[in-house]
Amino acid sequence: MTKLKLFAIPDDKPVKLTIELPAPVFRDLQAYAAILARDSGEASSPDPARLIAPMIARFMETDRGFAKAKRGRPAVHLNPSTGSEKS
C-alpha cells in the first residue's frame, strides 16, 4: 500500500438547515449586518442569514470548554438524513 500524506477527502458538502430565530435575535442579526456593511464601506448590508455560519464557527473556535471536550472524545458522525449516529 502506498503511503500518502492525504487520506480520504472529507465530505465538505454544505448542509442546509432551517432554523427559527426569536424576533429580537433576528433584529440584532440585521443590525450586525448593517454595522458590518457600514464599517467595511459596502453600499448594502449582507443577507443576515449569511452571517450565521461564520458566527457559529467563530463561537466554537473560541469556546475553550468545547475544544477541550472535543479533544477528549472520539468524533461522532451523524447520519444527515436521520440525525442519529452512524454505525
C-alpha positions as CSV (number, residue, x, y, z in Angstrom):
1,M,0.0,0.0,0.0
2,T,1.3,3.5,-0.9
3,K,1.9,5.8,2.0
4,L,0.3,9.1,1.0
5,K,0.1,12.2,3.1
6,L,-3.6,12.6,2.4
7,F,-6.3,10.1,3.5
8,A,-9.9,10.1,2.5
9,I,-11.2,13.5,1.5
10,P,-13.8,14.7,4.0
11,D,-17.3,15.5,2.8
12,D,-17.3,19.3,2.6
13,K,-20.7,19.5,1.0
14,P,-22.7,22.2,2.9
15,V,-25.7,21.0,4.9
16,K,-28.8,23.1,4.7
17,L,-30.6,23.9,7.9
18,T,-33.9,25.6,8.6
19,I,-34.0,27.5,11.9
20,E,-36.3,29.7,13.7
21,L,-34.9,32.7,15.5
22,P,-36.6,34.8,18.1
23,A,-37.5,38.2,16.6
24,P,-35.1,40.2,18.8
25,V,-32.2,37.9,17.7
26,F,-33.1,38.4,14.1
27,R,-33.3,42.2,14.5
28,D,-29.8,42.1,16.2
29,L,-28.6,40.0,13.3
30,Q,-29.9,42.6,10.8
31,A,-28.3,45.4,12.9
32,Y,-25.0,43.4,12.9
33,A,-25.1,43.1,9.1
34,A,-25.8,46.8,8.7
35,I,-22.9,47.7,11.0
36,L,-20.6,45.3,9.2
37,A,-21.5,46.9,5.8
38,R,-21.0,50.4,7.2
39,D,-17.6,49.6,8.7
40,S,-16.4,47.8,5.6
41,G,-17.6,50.6,3.2
42,E,-20.2,48.3,1.5
43,A,-23.2,50.0,-0.2
44,S,-25.7,47.5,1.1
45,S,-25.9,45.1,4.1
46,P,-25.2,41.4,3.5
47,D,-28.1,39.0,3.9
48,P,-28.2,38.3,7.7
49,A,-28.6,34.6,7.0
50,R,-25.0,34.6,5.6
51,L,-23.6,35.7,8.9
52,I,-24.9,32.8,10.9
53,A,-22.4,30.1,9.8
54,P,-19.3,32.3,10.4
55,M,-20.7,33.4,13.8
56,I,-21.3,29.8,14.9
57,A,-17.8,28.8,13.6
58,R,-16.1,31.7,15.4
59,F,-18.1,30.9,18.6
60,M,-17.0,27.2,18.5
61,E,-13.3,28.2,17.7
62,T,-13.1,30.4,20.8
63,D,-15.0,28.1,23.2
64,R,-12.3,26.6,25.3
65,G,-14.6,24.1,27.0
66,F,-15.8,22.8,23.7
67,A,-12.2,22.5,22.4
68,K,-11.2,20.6,25.5
69,A,-14.2,18.3,25.3
70,K,-13.7,17.7,21.6
71,R,-10.1,16.7,22.1
72,G,-11.1,14.3,24.8
73,R,-13.7,12.3,22.9
74,P,-13.8,10.4,19.7
75,A,-15.6,12.1,16.8
76,V,-19.3,11.4,16.4
77,H,-20.5,11.0,12.9
78,L,-24.2,11.6,12.4
79,N,-26.4,10.4,9.6
80,P,-27.6,13.6,7.9
81,S,-31.0,12.2,7.0
82,T,-31.9,11.0,10.5
83,G,-29.7,13.0,12.8
84,S,-28.7,9.8,14.6
85,E,-25.2,8.3,14.9
86,K,-23.9,6.3,12.0
87,S,-22.7,2.7,12.8
